[in-house]
Amino acid sequence: MANVFEGKPDGRQLADVDAPVSRFRPKYRALTDDEKALHDEIKSKAAELEAVFEKVKNGRYKSLAMTELETSVMWIVKELTS
């Protein structure tokens, strides 16, 4: 199986960008170049925000903020890739 980080689809990814969406996604649809760029931008901005959050002292609220940032990124990427 090809390594997904080499830019080649493996057995879990379809080559078709217009593949029907499944709630459980047995196969992921291929992303367009614009979608890939947007995915990278989302992850980059999230990493920037994470670095800002790290400047705040540790505590319960910081932990909650980090969890919500992770959750937010997860859901928006799920929407982007659906």
Backbone torsions as a table, in degrees:
resi	resn	phi	psi	omega
1	MET	NA	135.7	-179.4
2	ALA	-69.8	152.5	176.7
3	ASN	-77.9	127.0	-178.0
4	VAL	-64.6	-22.8	-179.1
5	PHE	-81.0	-6.3	175.3
6	GLU	-88.9	4.0	179.0
7	GLY	81.5	8.5	179.3
8	LYS	-105.9	135.7	176.9
9	PRO	-65.9	143.4	174.5
10	ASP	-106.9	-165.9	-176.0
11	GLY	-65.9	-12.5	-178.7
12	ARG	-93.6	-6.7	-175.0
13	GLN	-117.8	135.8	174.4
14	LEU	-83.2	154.8	176.4
15	ALA	-85.3	-14.6	-173.9
16	ASP	-89.1	122.3	177.8
17	VAL	-75.8	-16.1	-178.6
18	ASP	-105.3	23.2	-179.5
19	ALA	-65.5	146.2	178.4
20	PRO	-63.5	148.2	-177.0
21	VAL	-90.8	135.9	174.9
22	SER	-115.4	142.0	178.1
23	ARG	-56.4	-36.4	-174.9
24	PHE	-100.9	-3.2	173.5
25	ARG	45.6	67.8	175.7
26	PRO	-64.3	-27.6	174.7
27	LYS	-134.4	138.3	177.7
28	TYR	-88.1	141.4	177.6
29	ARG	-80.7	152.1	177.4
30	ALA	-68.6	144.4	177.8
31	LEU	-94.5	147.6	173.7
32	THR	-73.0	168.3	177.8
33	ASP	-62.3	-37.7	177.3
34	ASP	-64.7	-41.0	178.4
35	GLU	-66.1	-38.7	177.1
36	LYS	-63.1	-42.4	179.0
37	ALA	-64.0	-41.8	178.7
38	LEU	-65.7	-41.2	176.2
39	HIS	-57.0	-47.5	179.9
40	ASP	-63.8	-38.9	178.5
41	GLU	-64.4	-43.3	178.5
42	ILE	-59.5	-49.0	-178.8
43	LYS	-64.5	-38.1	179.3
44	SER	-65.4	-45.4	179.4
45	LYS	-65.9	-37.2	177.5
46	ALA	-64.0	-40.4	178.0
47	ALA	-64.7	-37.9	176.2
48	GLU	-62.2	-45.7	-180.0
49	LEU	-65.4	-38.2	176.6
50	GLU	-59.3	-42.1	179.3
51	ALA	-63.5	-36.8	176.7
52	VAL	-67.4	-43.8	179.0
53	PHE	-59.2	-35.0	-178.0
54	GLU	-64.3	-17.7	179.2
55	LYS	-76.2	-15.1	-179.7
56	VAL	-87.3	143.6	-179.7
57	LYS	-57.4	152.7	179.5
58	ASN	-71.0	143.8	177.6
59	GLY	175.5	179.3	-176.7
60	ARG	-59.9	-43.5	-176.4
61	TYR	-69.1	-35.1	175.5
62	LYS	-64.8	-42.8	178.0
63	SER	-60.7	-42.4	177.4
64	LEU	-63.1	-41.2	179.6
65	ALA	-63.0	-42.6	179.1
66	MET	-63.9	-42.1	178.8
67	THR	-62.0	-43.2	-179.4
68	GLU	-68.6	-34.1	175.1
69	LEU	-63.1	-46.4	177.4
70	GLU	-59.4	-43.8	-179.8
71	THR	-63.4	-44.3	-179.6
72	SER	-60.4	-46.4	179.5
73	VAL	-64.0	-41.9	179.1
74	MET	-57.6	-47.9	-175.9
75	TRP	-69.2	-40.1	-177.9
76	ILE	-70.8	-34.1	176.0
77	VAL	-69.5	-36.7	176.4
78	LYS	-61.6	-42.2	178.0
79	GLU	-64.8	-44.5	-179.3
80	LEU	-60.7	-41.0	-174.7
81	THR	-90.0	-2.5	-179.2
82	SER	-81.2	NA	NA
